[in-house]
């Protein structure tokens, strides 16, 4: 009997032992205890955030590849994991669910104890995004009119759904962080006076800075604190409805001369975050941060990953190590496959973004209906799959599990630690505020893998099924 055959028998025995002895303890049934244990989701959905018994560090021989954990080498402190709460998502939650069902799902999403998945960060739009049912700003005017003093400014549209849902979320988790992003300035401030494309007119830079300030102040009056604000969602994409182009030099001028000084004068604590676009253009934020006057107003840079490599986050971080990195958007498509999306997003977004310095990681977006509504017309995303599908029932989709593998176990204040990267075992490790070691591991090979964690001189042996992600909460 050769060694390879013996190892295969061991893998089968371990797999059968887990499945038979430790039954499913899913997120919709028994409460999961994140104190210690292993939680697994597999590409074939035979595991969906299923809890397996914890493993122990012992003086023993390692089994298979070894992931070395080094808590003495630390990196960024995490702000959290979560989703975009679009106006469309808020509308579905507010209008399609009864009060009891809505309370239940919000507690499942946002509670930070064993009964929830602990979403700790949200991104909302300033005015409409392309996943609202219509285009609007907080200062919409008839053609030909302008309002540079913002007399007609109103957040009434957000009071219909977004603000009520945010208040209910804050009642569940008062410490959740909120980032806000504009898709467009009011149309009368734009070069083309259209929802799609165009640029912010230079003669309205001051008015637009006051518009963003007024938004923060009005949300504060509602008891909603905007922790961070990006200057423009996807400033190099003119194809969404709404959208607005903004070059690096334009964004630099806007922050340096108008928004930064205005926030400072008004003692606004909301962080200013650059870029909010793809990883193919790290020179955009670097060029702005290279301006020492602008840099003093800026907290960091936000990224998406529809183009480029996730390593672009490290490129910007290395150029300006004193500034923060955020990963703010990645969609899953209604035409996608659960397994493929699970593996790609865990590898590139949850593990990749955090290993490249991101202190917040967000997916797009929280909810849609069974027809991928609502969205704006031409230029609105008509295939965006929510973490939840809200129809006759509430369905939990792939991005729910992608984020839950981090948000449930890696609370705000957790610190990323160093770990090596064995082949087919991409991973990222954290120390939580309570001192637990949490490691998210992806086995993206076609067979189950025995492997080990090593902490100092002690070993913990374990196993992951093929094409699966495991979150390991260790002693």
BALO-940784 format. One record per residue (C-alpha): residue number from 1; x, y, z. Coordinates in nm, 2 decimals. Each point is the difference from the previous one (the first is absolute). Last residue first. Example, Ala and Ser with C-alpha at 12.3 -4.5 7.8 and 13.67 -1.06 7.14 Angstrom:
// residues 2
@nr:2	c1:1.37	c2:-0.11	c3:0.71
@nr:1	c1:-0.14	c2:-0.34	c3:0.07
END
This chain:
// residues 475
@nr:475	c1:-0.74	c2:2.94	c3:2.00
@nr:474	c1:-0.11	c2:-0.01	c3:-0.36
@nr:473	c1:-0.30	c2:0.12	c3:-0.20
@nr:472	c1:0.05	c2:-0.15	c3:-0.34
@nr:471	c1:-0.21	c2:0.14	c3:-0.29
@nr:470	c1:-0.01	c2:-0.26	c3:-0.28
@nr:469	c1:-0.04	c2:0.05	c3:-0.37
@nr:468	c1:-0.07	c2:-0.28	c3:-0.25
@nr:467	c1:0.10	c2:-0.13	c3:-0.34
@nr:466	c1:0.09	c2:-0.35	c3:0.13
@nr:465	c1:-0.06	c2:-0.07	c3:0.36
@nr:464	c1:0.22	c2:0.15	c3:0.27
@nr:463	c1:0.20	c2:-0.19	c3:0.26
@nr:462	c1:0.17	c2:0.06	c3:0.34
@nr:461	c1:0.31	c2:-0.05	c3:0.21
@nr:460	c1:0.09	c2:0.25	c3:0.27
@nr:459	c1:0.38	c2:0.03	c3:0.07
@nr:458	c1:0.20	c2:0.15	c3:0.29
@nr:457	c1:0.35	c2:0.14	c3:-0.03
@nr:456	c1:-0.09	c2:0.37	c3:-0.05
@nr:455	c1:-0.35	c2:-0.02	c3:-0.15
@nr:454	c1:-0.01	c2:-0.25	c3:-0.29
@nr:453	c1:-0.33	c2:-0.06	c3:-0.18
@nr:452	c1:-0.02	c2:-0.33	c3:-0.19
@nr:451	c1:-0.12	c2:-0.15	c3:-0.33
@nr:450	c1:-0.20	c2:-0.28	c3:-0.13
@nr:449	c1:-0.16	c2:0.09	c3:-0.33
@nr:448	c1:-0.32	c2:-0.11	c3:-0.18
@nr:447	c1:0.02	c2:-0.03	c3:-0.38
@nr:446	c1:-0.07	c2:0.24	c3:-0.29
@nr:445	c1:0.23	c2:0.27	c3:0.14
@nr:444	c1:-0.13	c2:0.35	c3:0.11
@nr:443	c1:0.04	c2:-0.08	c3:0.37
@nr:442	c1:-0.06	c2:0.35	c3:0.15
@nr:441	c1:0.09	c2:0.08	c3:0.35
@nr:440	c1:-0.13	c2:0.28	c3:0.23
@nr:439	c1:0.21	c2:0.00	c3:0.33
@nr:438	c1:-0.13	c2:0.13	c3:0.33
@nr:437	c1:0.23	c2:0.01	c3:0.31
@nr:436	c1:-0.19	c2:0.10	c3:0.31
@nr:435	c1:0.13	c2:0.28	c3:0.22
@nr:434	c1:-0.33	c2:0.17	c3:0.10
@nr:433	c1:0.07	c2:0.29	c3:-0.24
@nr:432	c1:0.04	c2:-0.25	c3:-0.28
@nr:431	c1:0.34	c2:-0.11	c3:-0.13
@nr:430	c1:-0.02	c2:-0.06	c3:-0.38
@nr:429	c1:0.12	c2:-0.23	c3:-0.27
@nr:428	c1:-0.03	c2:-0.01	c3:-0.38
@nr:427	c1:0.01	c2:-0.31	c3:-0.22
@nr:426	c1:0.06	c2:-0.13	c3:-0.35
@nr:425	c1:0.04	c2:-0.38	c3:0.03
@nr:424	c1:0.04	c2:-0.12	c3:-0.36
@nr:423	c1:0.38	c2:0.03	c3:0.03
@nr:422	c1:0.11	c2:0.10	c3:0.35
@nr:421	c1:-0.03	c2:0.37	c3:0.09
@nr:420	c1:0.19	c2:0.11	c3:0.31
@nr:419	c1:-0.17	c2:0.18	c3:0.29
@nr:418	c1:0.05	c2:0.35	c3:0.15
@nr:417	c1:-0.26	c2:0.15	c3:0.22
@nr:416	c1:-0.30	c2:0.22	c3:-0.07
@nr:415	c1:-0.14	c2:0.19	c3:0.30
@nr:414	c1:-0.36	c2:-0.03	c3:0.13
@nr:413	c1:-0.14	c2:0.33	c3:0.11
@nr:412	c1:-0.33	c2:-0.05	c3:-0.18
@nr:411	c1:-0.11	c2:-0.36	c3:0.03
@nr:410	c1:0.16	c2:-0.29	c3:-0.20
@nr:409	c1:-0.22	c2:-0.31	c3:0.06
@nr:408	c1:-0.35	c2:0.08	c3:-0.13
@nr:407	c1:0.13	c2:0.27	c3:-0.25
@nr:406	c1:0.26	c2:-0.23	c3:-0.16
@nr:405	c1:-0.18	c2:-0.32	c3:-0.11
@nr:404	c1:-0.32	c2:0.21	c3:0.00
@nr:403	c1:0.13	c2:0.21	c3:-0.29
@nr:402	c1:0.03	c2:-0.29	c3:-0.25
@nr:401	c1:-0.31	c2:-0.17	c3:0.14
@nr:400	c1:-0.23	c2:0.29	c3:-0.07
@nr:399	c1:0.18	c2:0.05	c3:-0.33
@nr:398	c1:-0.12	c2:-0.34	c3:-0.11
@nr:397	c1:-0.37	c2:0.05	c3:0.04
@nr:396	c1:-0.23	c2:-0.01	c3:0.31
@nr:395	c1:-0.36	c2:-0.02	c3:-0.11
@nr:394	c1:-0.28	c2:0.19	c3:0.17
@nr:393	c1:-0.35	c2:-0.13	c3:-0.10
@nr:392	c1:-0.27	c2:0.14	c3:-0.22
@nr:391	c1:0.26	c2:0.23	c3:-0.14
@nr:390	c1:0.31	c2:0.14	c3:0.17
@nr:389	c1:0.32	c2:-0.15	c3:-0.15
@nr:388	c1:0.28	c2:0.05	c3:0.25
@nr:387	c1:0.37	c2:0.05	c3:-0.06
@nr:386	c1:-0.14	c2:0.18	c3:-0.30
@nr:385	c1:0.06	c2:-0.11	c3:-0.36
@nr:384	c1:0.07	c2:0.28	c3:-0.24
@nr:383	c1:-0.13	c2:-0.09	c3:-0.35
@nr:382	c1:-0.19	c2:0.31	c3:-0.11
@nr:381	c1:0.27	c2:0.25	c3:0.12
@nr:380	c1:-0.13	c2:0.35	c3:-0.09
@nr:379	c1:0.15	c2:0.17	c3:-0.31
@nr:378	c1:-0.33	c2:0.01	c3:-0.20
@nr:377	c1:-0.27	c2:0.01	c3:0.26
@nr:376	c1:0.07	c2:0.02	c3:0.38
@nr:375	c1:0.00	c2:-0.31	c3:0.21
@nr:374	c1:-0.25	c2:-0.18	c3:0.22
@nr:373	c1:0.01	c2:-0.28	c3:-0.08
@nr:372	c1:0.21	c2:-0.32	c3:-0.07
@nr:371	c1:-0.32	c2:-0.19	c3:-0.11
@nr:370	c1:-0.02	c2:-0.21	c3:0.32
@nr:369	c1:0.03	c2:0.32	c3:0.21
@nr:368	c1:0.33	c2:0.17	c3:0.10
@nr:367	c1:0.19	c2:0.02	c3:0.33
@nr:366	c1:0.33	c2:0.08	c3:0.17
@nr:365	c1:0.22	c2:0.10	c3:-0.29
@nr:364	c1:0.28	c2:0.01	c3:-0.11
@nr:363	c1:0.27	c2:-0.14	c3:0.24
@nr:362	c1:0.20	c2:0.19	c3:0.26
@nr:361	c1:0.34	c2:-0.05	c3:0.16
@nr:360	c1:0.13	c2:0.25	c3:0.26
@nr:359	c1:0.36	c2:0.03	c3:0.13
@nr:358	c1:0.15	c2:-0.09	c3:-0.34
@nr:357	c1:0.38	c2:-0.06	c3:0.02
@nr:356	c1:0.09	c2:-0.24	c3:-0.28
@nr:355	c1:-0.06	c2:-0.31	c3:0.20
@nr:354	c1:-0.35	c2:0.15	c3:0.08
@nr:353	c1:-0.08	c2:0.05	c3:-0.37
@nr:352	c1:0.12	c2:-0.35	c3:-0.10
@nr:351	c1:-0.16	c2:-0.20	c3:0.28
@nr:350	c1:-0.36	c2:0.15	c3:-0.02
@nr:349	c1:0.02	c2:0.14	c3:-0.35
@nr:348	c1:0.23	c2:-0.21	c3:-0.22
@nr:347	c1:-0.01	c2:-0.35	c3:0.15
@nr:346	c1:-0.34	c2:0.02	c3:0.17
@nr:345	c1:-0.15	c2:0.17	c3:-0.30
@nr:344	c1:0.14	c2:-0.25	c3:-0.26
@nr:343	c1:-0.09	c2:-0.31	c3:0.20
@nr:342	c1:-0.35	c2:0.10	c3:0.09
@nr:341	c1:-0.07	c2:0.14	c3:-0.35
@nr:340	c1:0.10	c2:-0.33	c3:-0.16
@nr:339	c1:-0.20	c2:-0.20	c3:0.24
@nr:338	c1:-0.32	c2:0.20	c3:-0.02
@nr:337	c1:-0.01	c2:0.03	c3:-0.37
@nr:336	c1:-0.05	c2:0.34	c3:-0.17
@nr:335	c1:-0.29	c2:0.12	c3:-0.22
@nr:334	c1:-0.16	c2:0.20	c3:0.29
@nr:333	c1:0.34	c2:0.16	c3:0.03
@nr:332	c1:0.21	c2:0.06	c3:0.31
@nr:331	c1:0.13	c2:0.35	c3:0.06
@nr:330	c1:0.32	c2:0.14	c3:0.14
@nr:329	c1:0.01	c2:0.33	c3:0.19
@nr:328	c1:0.17	c2:0.19	c3:0.28
@nr:327	c1:0.35	c2:-0.13	c3:0.08
@nr:326	c1:0.16	c2:0.25	c3:0.23
@nr:325	c1:0.36	c2:0.10	c3:0.05
@nr:324	c1:0.13	c2:0.25	c3:0.26
@nr:323	c1:0.28	c2:0.26	c3:-0.03
@nr:322	c1:0.33	c2:0.01	c3:0.19
@nr:321	c1:0.15	c2:-0.26	c3:-0.23
@nr:320	c1:-0.01	c2:0.24	c3:-0.30
@nr:319	c1:0.18	c2:-0.16	c3:-0.29
@nr:318	c1:0.00	c2:-0.34	c3:0.16
@nr:317	c1:-0.37	c2:0.02	c3:0.07
@nr:316	c1:-0.07	c2:0.11	c3:-0.36
@nr:315	c1:0.19	c2:-0.30	c3:-0.14
@nr:314	c1:-0.15	c2:-0.23	c3:0.27
@nr:313	c1:-0.35	c2:0.08	c3:-0.12
@nr:312	c1:0.11	c2:-0.05	c3:-0.36
@nr:311	c1:0.08	c2:-0.37	c3:0.10
@nr:310	c1:-0.37	c2:-0.06	c3:-0.05
@nr:309	c1:0.07	c2:-0.01	c3:-0.37
@nr:308	c1:-0.16	c2:0.20	c3:-0.28
@nr:307	c1:-0.36	c2:0.03	c3:-0.11
@nr:306	c1:-0.34	c2:-0.07	c3:0.16
@nr:305	c1:0.18	c2:0.01	c3:0.33
@nr:304	c1:-0.13	c2:0.31	c3:0.20
@nr:303	c1:0.22	c2:0.23	c3:0.21
@nr:302	c1:-0.01	c2:0.27	c3:0.27
@nr:301	c1:0.29	c2:0.22	c3:0.10
@nr:300	c1:0.10	c2:0.17	c3:0.33
@nr:299	c1:-0.07	c2:0.25	c3:0.27
@nr:298	c1:0.05	c2:0.32	c3:-0.20
@nr:297	c1:0.01	c2:0.36	c3:0.12
@nr:296	c1:0.37	c2:0.01	c3:0.06
@nr:295	c1:0.07	c2:-0.16	c3:-0.33
@nr:294	c1:-0.15	c2:0.30	c3:-0.19
@nr:293	c1:0.28	c2:0.23	c3:0.12
@nr:292	c1:0.27	c2:-0.26	c3:-0.04
@nr:291	c1:-0.09	c2:-0.08	c3:-0.37
@nr:290	c1:0.14	c2:-0.35	c3:-0.05
@nr:289	c1:-0.33	c2:-0.13	c3:0.15
@nr:288	c1:-0.17	c2:0.12	c3:-0.32
@nr:287	c1:0.24	c2:-0.17	c3:-0.24
@nr:286	c1:-0.01	c2:-0.32	c3:0.21
@nr:285	c1:-0.38	c2:0.00	c3:-0.02
@nr:284	c1:0.00	c2:-0.01	c3:-0.38
@nr:283	c1:0.33	c2:-0.19	c3:-0.04
@nr:282	c1:-0.18	c2:-0.31	c3:0.14
@nr:281	c1:-0.18	c2:-0.04	c3:-0.33
@nr:280	c1:-0.09	c2:-0.36	c3:-0.08
@nr:279	c1:-0.13	c2:-0.07	c3:0.35
@nr:278	c1:-0.34	c2:0.15	c3:-0.09
@nr:277	c1:-0.19	c2:0.28	c3:0.17
@nr:276	c1:-0.08	c2:0.18	c3:0.32
@nr:275	c1:0.27	c2:0.28	c3:-0.07
@nr:274	c1:0.06	c2:0.18	c3:0.33
@nr:273	c1:-0.14	c2:-0.02	c3:0.36
@nr:272	c1:-0.08	c2:0.30	c3:0.21
@nr:271	c1:-0.07	c2:-0.09	c3:0.36
@nr:270	c1:-0.31	c2:0.15	c3:0.17
@nr:269	c1:0.12	c2:0.19	c3:0.31
@nr:268	c1:-0.15	c2:0.34	c3:-0.11
@nr:267	c1:0.15	c2:0.29	c3:0.20
@nr:266	c1:-0.19	c2:0.25	c3:-0.23
@nr:265	c1:0.33	c2:0.17	c3:-0.09
@nr:264	c1:0.17	c2:-0.33	c3:-0.06
@nr:263	c1:-0.28	c2:-0.13	c3:-0.21
@nr:262	c1:0.00	c2:0.32	c3:-0.21
@nr:261	c1:0.38	c2:-0.01	c3:-0.04
@nr:260	c1:-0.01	c2:-0.36	c3:-0.13
@nr:259	c1:-0.30	c2:0.05	c3:-0.23
@nr:258	c1:0.11	c2:0.31	c3:-0.19
@nr:257	c1:0.36	c2:0.07	c3:-0.08
@nr:256	c1:0.18	c2:-0.33	c3:0.05
@nr:255	c1:-0.30	c2:-0.23	c3:-0.03
@nr:254	c1:-0.14	c2:0.14	c3:-0.32
@nr:253	c1:0.34	c2:0.06	c3:-0.15
@nr:252	c1:0.12	c2:-0.36	c3:0.07
@nr:251	c1:-0.32	c2:-0.14	c3:-0.14
@nr:250	c1:0.04	c2:0.20	c3:-0.32
@nr:249	c1:0.36	c2:-0.10	c3:-0.03
@nr:248	c1:-0.09	c2:-0.37	c3:0.05
@nr:247	c1:-0.27	c2:0.03	c3:-0.26
@nr:246	c1:-0.37	c2:0.01	c3:0.08
@nr:245	c1:-0.27	c2:-0.15	c3:-0.22
@nr:244	c1:-0.36	c2:-0.01	c3:0.13
@nr:243	c1:-0.25	c2:-0.29	c3:0.03
@nr:242	c1:-0.38	c2:-0.05	c3:0.04
@nr:241	c1:-0.08	c2:-0.21	c3:-0.19
@nr:240	c1:0.33	c2:-0.19	c3:-0.06
@nr:239	c1:0.21	c2:0.05	c3:-0.31
@nr:238	c1:0.23	c2:0.29	c3:0.08
@nr:237	c1:0.26	c2:-0.22	c3:0.19
@nr:236	c1:0.33	c2:0.16	c3:0.09
@nr:235	c1:-0.13	c2:0.16	c3:0.32
@nr:234	c1:-0.13	c2:-0.34	c3:0.12
@nr:233	c1:-0.20	c2:0.13	c3:0.30
@nr:232	c1:0.11	c2:0.36	c3:0.07
@nr:231	c1:0.15	c2:0.18	c3:0.30
@nr:230	c1:-0.01	c2:-0.30	c3:0.24
@nr:229	c1:-0.15	c2:0.09	c3:0.34
@nr:228	c1:0.09	c2:-0.15	c3:0.34
@nr:227	c1:-0.16	c2:-0.04	c3:0.35
@nr:226	c1:-0.34	c2:0.14	c3:-0.10
@nr:225	c1:-0.18	c2:0.02	c3:0.33
@nr:224	c1:-0.38	c2:-0.06	c3:-0.01
@nr:223	c1:-0.19	c2:0.15	c3:0.29
@nr:222	c1:-0.25	c2:0.17	c3:-0.24
@nr:221	c1:0.16	c2:0.34	c3:0.07
@nr:220	c1:0.34	c2:-0.16	c3:-0.09
@nr:219	c1:-0.16	c2:-0.09	c3:-0.34
@nr:218	c1:-0.08	c2:0.36	c3:-0.06
@nr:217	c1:0.36	c2:0.11	c3:0.10
@nr:216	c1:0.16	c2:-0.26	c3:-0.23
@nr:215	c1:-0.22	c2:0.10	c3:-0.29
@nr:214	c1:0.07	c2:0.37	c3:0.06
@nr:213	c1:0.37	c2:-0.06	c3:-0.02
@nr:212	c1:-0.05	c2:-0.18	c3:-0.33
@nr:211	c1:-0.21	c2:0.29	c3:-0.14
@nr:210	c1:0.25	c2:0.25	c3:0.13
@nr:209	c1:0.28	c2:-0.17	c3:-0.20
@nr:208	c1:-0.23	c2:0.00	c3:-0.30
@nr:207	c1:-0.07	c2:0.37	c3:0.03
@nr:206	c1:0.38	c2:0.07	c3:0.02
@nr:205	c1:0.08	c2:-0.22	c3:-0.30
@nr:204	c1:-0.29	c2:0.16	c3:-0.20
@nr:203	c1:0.20	c2:0.23	c3:-0.23
@nr:202	c1:0.23	c2:-0.29	c3:-0.08
@nr:201	c1:-0.29	c2:-0.20	c3:-0.15
@nr:200	c1:-0.02	c2:-0.35	c3:0.13
@nr:199	c1:0.04	c2:-0.23	c3:-0.30
@nr:198	c1:-0.23	c2:-0.18	c3:-0.24
@nr:197	c1:-0.11	c2:-0.36	c3:0.02
@nr:196	c1:-0.35	c2:-0.12	c3:0.04
@nr:195	c1:-0.25	c2:0.21	c3:0.20
@nr:194	c1:0.01	c2:0.28	c3:-0.25
@nr:193	c1:0.07	c2:0.38	c3:0.03
@nr:192	c1:0.30	c2:-0.06	c3:-0.24
@nr:191	c1:0.26	c2:0.20	c3:0.19
@nr:190	c1:-0.16	c2:-0.08	c3:0.34
@nr:189	c1:-0.11	c2:0.23	c3:0.29
@nr:188	c1:-0.36	c2:0.02	c3:-0.13
@nr:187	c1:-0.01	c2:-0.38	c3:0.00
@nr:186	c1:0.05	c2:-0.04	c3:0.37
@nr:185	c1:0.34	c2:-0.16	c3:0.06
@nr:184	c1:0.03	c2:-0.37	c3:-0.09
@nr:183	c1:0.06	c2:-0.35	c3:0.14
@nr:182	c1:0.08	c2:0.14	c3:0.34
@nr:181	c1:0.15	c2:-0.23	c3:0.27
@nr:180	c1:-0.08	c2:-0.03	c3:0.37
@nr:179	c1:0.19	c2:-0.23	c3:0.25
@nr:178	c1:-0.18	c2:-0.12	c3:0.31
@nr:177	c1:0.16	c2:-0.16	c3:0.30
@nr:176	c1:-0.22	c2:-0.22	c3:0.23
@nr:175	c1:0.04	c2:0.08	c3:0.37
@nr:174	c1:-0.37	c2:0.02	c3:0.08
@nr:173	c1:-0.06	c2:-0.36	c3:-0.11
@nr:172	c1:-0.37	c2:-0.11	c3:0.03
@nr:171	c1:-0.15	c2:0.34	c3:0.05
@nr:170	c1:0.24	c2:0.14	c3:-0.25
@nr:169	c1:-0.15	c2:-0.25	c3:-0.26
@nr:168	c1:-0.35	c2:0.14	c3:0.08
@nr:167	c1:0.13	c2:0.35	c3:-0.04
@nr:166	c1:0.16	c2:-0.09	c3:-0.33
@nr:165	c1:-0.32	c2:-0.16	c3:-0.12
@nr:164	c1:-0.20	c2:0.32	c3:0.08
@nr:163	c1:0.27	c2:0.22	c3:-0.17
@nr:162	c1:0.01	c2:-0.20	c3:-0.32
@nr:161	c1:-0.38	c2:-0.05	c3:-0.06
@nr:160	c1:-0.20	c2:0.32	c3:-0.04
@nr:159	c1:0.23	c2:0.23	c3:0.19
@nr:158	c1:0.26	c2:-0.03	c3:-0.27
@nr:157	c1:-0.22	c2:0.18	c3:-0.25
@nr:156	c1:-0.06	c2:0.28	c3:0.25
@nr:155	c1:0.38	c2:0.08	c3:0.01
@nr:154	c1:-0.07	c2:0.36	c3:-0.09
@nr:153	c1:0.20	c2:0.29	c3:-0.15
@nr:152	c1:-0.23	c2:0.28	c3:-0.14
@nr:151	c1:0.20	c2:0.29	c3:0.15
@nr:150	c1:0.32	c2:-0.16	c3:-0.13
@nr:149	c1:0.19	c2:0.34	c3:-0.03
@nr:148	c1:0.10	c2:-0.10	c3:-0.36
@nr:147	c1:-0.36	c2:-0.07	c3:-0.10
@nr:146	c1:-0.02	c2:-0.01	c3:-0.38
@nr:145	c1:-0.30	c2:-0.01	c3:-0.24
@nr:144	c1:0.02	c2:-0.06	c3:-0.38
@nr:143	c1:-0.18	c2:-0.34	c3:0.01
@nr:142	c1:-0.21	c2:-0.04	c3:0.31
@nr:141	c1:0.19	c2:-0.07	c3:0.32
@nr:140	c1:0.12	c2:-0.30	c3:0.20
@nr:139	c1:0.20	c2:0.08	c3:0.32
@nr:138	c1:0.03	c2:-0.31	c3:0.21
@nr:137	c1:0.07	c2:-0.21	c3:-0.30
@nr:136	c1:-0.23	c2:-0.24	c3:-0.19
@nr:135	c1:0.01	c2:-0.28	c3:-0.26
@nr:134	c1:-0.27	c2:-0.26	c3:0.03
@nr:133	c1:-0.06	c2:-0.35	c3:0.14
@nr:132	c1:0.33	c2:0.00	c3:0.18
@nr:131	c1:0.27	c2:-0.25	c3:-0.09
@nr:130	c1:0.19	c2:0.24	c3:-0.24
@nr:129	c1:0.07	c2:0.22	c3:0.30
@nr:128	c1:-0.22	c2:0.28	c3:0.11
@nr:127	c1:0.09	c2:0.29	c3:0.24
@nr:126	c1:0.31	c2:-0.05	c3:0.21
@nr:125	c1:0.02	c2:-0.38	c3:-0.02
@nr:124	c1:0.04	c2:-0.24	c3:0.29
@nr:123	c1:0.29	c2:-0.22	c3:0.10
@nr:122	c1:-0.04	c2:-0.21	c3:0.31
@nr:121	c1:0.25	c2:-0.15	c3:0.26
@nr:120	c1:-0.04	c2:-0.23	c3:0.30
@nr:119	c1:-0.20	c2:-0.30	c3:-0.13
@nr:118	c1:0.01	c2:-0.23	c3:0.30
@nr:117	c1:-0.14	c2:-0.33	c3:-0.14
@nr:116	c1:-0.26	c2:-0.02	c3:0.27
@nr:115	c1:-0.11	c2:-0.22	c3:0.29
@nr:114	c1:0.35	c2:-0.06	c3:0.14
@nr:113	c1:0.04	c2:0.37	c3:0.08
@nr:112	c1:0.07	c2:0.30	c3:-0.21
@nr:111	c1:-0.36	c2:0.03	c3:-0.13
@nr:110	c1:-0.01	c2:0.16	c3:-0.34
@nr:109	c1:-0.13	c2:-0.25	c3:-0.26
@nr:108	c1:-0.20	c2:-0.24	c3:0.22
@nr:107	c1:-0.14	c2:0.30	c3:0.19
@nr:106	c1:-0.10	c2:0.17	c3:-0.32
@nr:105	c1:-0.16	c2:-0.32	c3:-0.12
@nr:104	c1:-0.22	c2:-0.04	c3:0.32
@nr:103	c1:-0.10	c2:0.36	c3:0.01
@nr:102	c1:-0.11	c2:-0.01	c3:-0.36
@nr:101	c1:-0.20	c2:-0.31	c3:0.06
@nr:100	c1:-0.18	c2:0.15	c3:0.30
@nr:99	c1:-0.06	c2:0.34	c3:-0.17
@nr:98	c1:-0.13	c2:-0.15	c3:-0.33
@nr:97	c1:0.24	c2:-0.03	c3:-0.29
@nr:96	c1:-0.06	c2:0.14	c3:-0.35
@nr:95	c1:0.00	c2:0.38	c3:0.08
@nr:94	c1:0.29	c2:0.07	c3:0.23
@nr:93	c1:0.23	c2:-0.28	c3:-0.09
@nr:92	c1:-0.07	c2:0.04	c3:-0.37
@nr:91	c1:0.04	c2:0.38	c3:0.02
@nr:90	c1:0.32	c2:-0.02	c3:0.19
@nr:89	c1:0.15	c2:-0.23	c3:-0.26
@nr:88	c1:-0.11	c2:0.24	c3:-0.28
@nr:87	c1:0.15	c2:0.30	c3:0.19
@nr:86	c1:0.32	c2:-0.20	c3:0.00
@nr:85	c1:0.14	c2:-0.15	c3:0.32
@nr:84	c1:0.35	c2:-0.09	c3:-0.13
@nr:83	c1:0.13	c2:-0.29	c3:0.19
@nr:82	c1:0.20	c2:-0.12	c3:0.30
@nr:81	c1:0.34	c2:-0.06	c3:0.16
@nr:80	c1:0.16	c2:0.20	c3:0.28
@nr:79	c1:0.23	c2:0.28	c3:0.12
@nr:78	c1:0.30	c2:-0.23	c3:0.02
@nr:77	c1:0.33	c2:0.10	c3:0.15
@nr:76	c1:0.28	c2:-0.02	c3:-0.26
@nr:75	c1:0.32	c2:-0.20	c3:0.03
@nr:74	c1:0.16	c2:-0.22	c3:0.27
@nr:73	c1:0.31	c2:-0.22	c3:0.01
@nr:72	c1:0.01	c2:-0.13	c3:0.36
@nr:71	c1:-0.31	c2:-0.20	c3:-0.07
@nr:70	c1:0.19	c2:-0.24	c3:-0.23
@nr:69	c1:-0.21	c2:-0.29	c3:-0.12
@nr:68	c1:0.17	c2:-0.26	c3:-0.21
@nr:67	c1:-0.23	c2:-0.18	c3:-0.24
@nr:66	c1:0.15	c2:-0.35	c3:-0.06
@nr:65	c1:-0.06	c2:-0.23	c3:-0.29
@nr:64	c1:-0.08	c2:-0.37	c3:0.08
@nr:63	c1:-0.05	c2:-0.13	c3:0.35
@nr:62	c1:0.24	c2:0.16	c3:0.26
@nr:61	c1:0.15	c2:-0.23	c3:0.27
@nr:60	c1:-0.12	c2:0.07	c3:0.36
@nr:59	c1:0.05	c2:0.21	c3:0.30
@nr:58	c1:-0.36	c2:0.13	c3:0.01
@nr:57	c1:-0.22	c2:0.28	c3:-0.13
@nr:56	c1:-0.36	c2:-0.11	c3:0.01
@nr:55	c1:-0.28	c2:-0.01	c3:-0.27
@nr:54	c1:-0.35	c2:0.12	c3:0.05
@nr:53	c1:-0.31	c2:-0.20	c3:-0.10
@nr:52	c1:-0.16	c2:0.07	c3:-0.33
@nr:51	c1:-0.25	c2:0.27	c3:-0.07
@nr:50	c1:-0.17	c2:0.03	c3:-0.34
@nr:49	c1:0.01	c2:0.34	c3:-0.17
@nr:48	c1:-0.17	c2:-0.17	c3:-0.30
@nr:47	c1:0.15	c2:-0.34	c3:-0.05
@nr:46	c1:-0.15	c2:-0.22	c3:-0.27
@nr:45	c1:-0.01	c2:0.32	c3:-0.20
@nr:44	c1:0.20	c2:-0.15	c3:-0.30
@nr:43	c1:0.26	c2:0.28	c3:0.04
@nr:42	c1:0.04	c2:-0.07	c3:0.37
@nr:41	c1:-0.06	c2:0.21	c3:0.31
@nr:40	c1:0.17	c2:-0.09	c3:0.32
@nr:39	c1:0.01	c2:0.12	c3:0.36
@nr:38	c1:0.26	c2:-0.13	c3:0.24
@nr:37	c1:-0.01	c2:0.04	c3:0.38
@nr:36	c1:0.06	c2:0.22	c3:0.30
@nr:35	c1:-0.18	c2:0.30	c3:0.14
@nr:34	c1:-0.21	c2:0.05	c3:-0.31
@nr:33	c1:-0.30	c2:-0.19	c3:0.15
@nr:32	c1:-0.26	c2:-0.06	c3:-0.26
@nr:31	c1:-0.36	c2:0.03	c3:0.09
@nr:30	c1:-0.21	c2:-0.29	c3:-0.12
@nr:29	c1:-0.22	c2:0.04	c3:-0.30
@nr:28	c1:0.04	c2:0.26	c3:-0.28
@nr:27	c1:0.37	c2:0.04	c3:0.02
@nr:26	c1:0.06	c2:-0.37	c3:-0.01
@nr:25	c1:0.10	c2:-0.26	c3:0.25
@nr:24	c1:0.03	c2:-0.30	c3:-0.22
@nr:23	c1:0.09	c2:-0.33	c3:0.16
@nr:22	c1:0.33	c2:-0.08	c3:0.17
@nr:21	c1:0.05	c2:-0.38	c3:0.02
@nr:20	c1:-0.09	c2:-0.10	c3:-0.35
@nr:19	c1:0.14	c2:0.28	c3:-0.21
@nr:18	c1:0.31	c2:0.07	c3:0.20
@nr:17	c1:0.09	c2:-0.37	c3:0.04
@nr:16	c1:-0.06	c2:-0.07	c3:-0.37
@nr:15	c1:0.25	c2:0.28	c3:-0.10
@nr:14	c1:0.26	c2:-0.12	c3:0.24
@nr:13	c1:-0.03	c2:-0.36	c3:-0.12
@nr:12	c1:0.01	c2:0.10	c3:-0.36
@nr:11	c1:0.31	c2:0.21	c3:0.05
@nr:10	c1:0.17	c2:-0.28	c3:0.20
@nr:9	c1:-0.08	c2:-0.25	c3:-0.28
@nr:8	c1:0.16	c2:0.23	c3:-0.26
@nr:7	c1:0.31	c2:0.04	c3:0.22
@nr:6	c1:0.03	c2:-0.38	c3:0.02
@nr:5	c1:-0.02	c2:-0.03	c3:-0.37
@nr:4	c1:0.27	c2:0.26	c3:-0.05
@nr:3	c1:0.23	c2:-0.17	c3:0.25
@nr:2	c1:-0.01	c2:-0.34	c3:-0.18
@nr:1	c1:-0.18	c2:-0.32	c3:0.12
END
